[in-house]
């Protein structure tokens, strides 16, 4: 058995293009976001200014280990670590709960819409349920033979 030798030291590459791109994206959004609103009210976090702030849970797996926050924000964050959101100085998500929507009322409205759609589509549902055996027996028959259309518009001979 041969002893394990450390590998030869390698030259370090400059910071990756992706890391630089991530930094440029965040910098650009931070600087140009308020300008697109054509107002200076959103350009800083201070009394009297409007602020849109997303608070992230840094104990979430997207942020572990906490290495390069800009790179992790651009490449890892998918919204699952969002803990709270403030828009225009108003808290709209608090501890992962939406504060601006009455969820009980929304649930009732969605259930009513489901019932209304089920009643409106009852005839169509009965028809497609009756057609399931016919379509189900027909499709395997079609799959046995190659499809007659040439995919790329040319014959390969």
C-alpha positions in Angstrom: 0.0 0.0 0.0 1.4 3.4 -1.0 1.3 6.3 1.4 -1.1 9.2 0.4 0.9 12.2 -0.6 -0.6 15.7 -0.7 -1.3 16.9 -4.2 0.9 19.5 -5.8 -0.2 23.1 -5.1 -2.2 24.6 -7.9 -2.3 28.2 -9.0 -5.5 29.9 -8.0 -7.7 31.3 -10.7 -9.0 34.8 -10.5 -12.6 35.1 -9.2 -15.0 33.4 -11.4 -17.0 35.2 -14.1 -20.1 34.0 -12.3 -19.2 35.6 -9.0 -18.4 38.9 -10.8 -21.6 38.7 -12.7 -23.6 38.1 -9.5 -22.0 41.1 -7.9 -22.8 43.3 -10.9 -26.4 42.1 -11.0 -27.0 42.9 -7.3 -25.2 46.3 -7.7 -27.2 47.2 -10.8 -30.5 46.3 -9.2 -29.7 48.2 -6.0 -28.7 51.3 -7.9 -31.2 51.3 -10.8 -34.2 49.8 -9.1 -35.4 53.1 -7.5 -34.6 55.0 -10.7 -37.0 52.9 -12.7 -39.8 54.2 -10.3 -38.9 57.8 -11.3 -38.8 58.8 -7.7 -36.2 59.3 -5.0 -38.5 58.1 -2.2 -37.4 54.5 -2.7 -33.7 55.1 -3.1 -32.7 54.6 0.6 -33.7 53.2 3.9 -34.4 56.1 6.1 -37.4 57.8 7.8 -39.7 59.4 5.3 -38.5 57.1 2.4 -40.4 54.1 1.0 -38.5 50.9 1.4 -38.9 47.4 -0.1 -36.9 45.0 2.1 -36.7 41.2 2.0 -35.5 39.6 5.2 -33.9 36.2 4.8 -33.5 33.4 7.2 -29.7 32.9 7.2 -30.1 29.5 9.0 -31.9 28.2 5.9 -30.0 25.5 3.9 -29.7 28.0 1.0 -27.4 30.1 3.2 -25.3 27.3 4.8 -22.4 27.7 5.0 -22.6 31.5 4.8 -19.7 32.2 2.4 -20.3 34.8 -0.3 -23.7 36.5 0.3 -23.9 38.2 -3.1 -23.1 35.0 -4.9 -25.5 33.0 -2.7 -28.3 35.5 -3.2 -28.0 35.3 -7.0 -27.3 31.6 -7.4 -28.9 29.8 -4.4 -31.8 31.8 -3.1 -35.1 30.5 -4.5 -37.5 32.3 -2.2 -37.7 29.5 0.4 -35.5 31.4 2.9 -37.7 34.5 2.8 -38.8 35.2 6.4 -40.4 38.6 6.1 -41.1 41.2 3.4 -41.6 44.9 3.8 -43.0 46.9 0.9 -43.3 50.7 1.1 -42.6 50.5 4.8 -45.5 48.1 5.3 -44.9 44.5 6.5 -46.7 42.2 4.0 -45.0 38.9 5.0 -44.2 38.3 8.7 -42.5 35.1 9.8 -43.4 33.4 6.5 -47.1 34.4 6.8 -48.8 36.7 4.4 -50.4 39.6 6.4 -52.3 41.3 3.5 -54.6 38.4 2.6 -57.5 36.9 4.7 -56.6 33.2 4.1 -59.9 31.9 5.6 -61.9 34.1 3.2 -59.7 33.1 0.3 -60.1 29.4 1.1 -63.9 29.8 1.2 -63.9 31.7 -2.1 -61.6 29.0 -3.8 -63.9 26.2 -2.5 -66.9 28.0 -3.9 -65.2 28.5 -7.3 -64.2 24.8 -7.4 -67.8 23.8 -6.8 -69.1 26.3 -9.4 -66.6 25.0 -12.0 -67.4 21.4 -11.2 -71.1 22.1 -11.8 -70.4 24.1 -15.0 -68.2 21.3 -16.4 -70.3 18.3 -15.3 -71.5 17.3 -18.8 -67.9 17.5 -20.2 -66.6 15.4 -17.3 -69.1 12.7 -17.9 -68.2 12.6 -21.6 -64.4 12.3 -21.0 -64.9 9.7 -18.3 -67.0 7.7 -20.9 -64.2 8.1 -23.5 -61.3 7.0 -21.2 -61.6 3.3 -22.1 -61.8 4.0 -25.9 -58.9 6.4 -25.9 -56.9 4.2 -23.6 -57.2 1.2 -25.9 -56.5 3.2 -29.0 -53.3 4.9 -27.9 -51.2 1.7 -27.4 -52.2 0.7 -30.9 -50.8 3.9 -32.3 -47.6 3.5 -30.3 -46.8 0.2 -32.0 -46.0 1.8 -35.4 -43.6 4.7 -36.2 -45.3 8.0 -36.7 -45.5 8.8 -40.4 -44.3 12.4 -40.2 -40.6 13.1 -40.7 -39.6 15.1 -37.7 -37.1 17.3 -39.5 -38.9 17.6 -42.8 -36.3 15.5 -44.6 -36.2 11.8 -45.4 -33.3 9.9 -44.0 -32.6 7.0 -46.3 
